[in-house]
Amino acid sequence: MLAESFGENTSIEGSVVRGFVISLEGDAAIIDVGLKSEGRVPLKELAGPGQEPNINVGDEIEVYVERMEDKNGQAVLSRDKARREEAWGLLEASFEKQERVTGVIFGKVKGGFTVDLSGATAFLPGSQVD
């Protein structure tokens, strides 16, 4: 009976879906992904490392659906997890083809750097920098 009340949307938990920004409130974007209620995504998740978010009402974005509803009745969404899912898929394909990947260094750590690989974070040893 619970599954019937949610309709076909029960299968979207744990997956990446497209949604639309319907408003910007404080430090979050309100996203409509077609569920009974909207979800909030922190603006910091909508920016690249070291960048400001560039998002507007009406923009279409991909988000990861963690839960269809939290205790407040809102969908629990994550842009970071959606970006990571996409990045890992691209990294796996590049690995299978033995292709080089490129990334953006955004931090220095002991022995090397942290690198953004289009959403996946990686360590680059200082000895491998060219």
Phi, psi and omega in degrees: 000320178298316179298323179294322181292332177273347181069216183279352186289351182296335183280353183274348175298132180084013179231167179264129180229162176267142178216172181241139175286118180258340174193162175241121183232110179061245183255023182220154172255137178266123187243132175258117179247015177089013177270182179296331179223161179277170176235161179251136175237124178303138181301330180296336177283346183263010179238151174284168179303126179075014181238161175272150178294139177239082186223143181227157175301133181099345179294144175261130179224160175262135179226156177265129179269105178283313178214147180287335183201133175261190182295341178266002179085009180260150174291143179260110186240154178217124174282323179302314181293324177295317179296319179296317178302313180296315182297318180295323177298317178293321179294319178298318179296318178296322179296315180297325179272358183055044178265152173285150174243153178241152180212178180243122177288128179231002178198154177249132178230170181303121177087358181173216187222155169264139187232138174267119178254067180057036177122335176264139179262135182225163175257133176244111178299141180304329181288347182260003182284130176229000000 
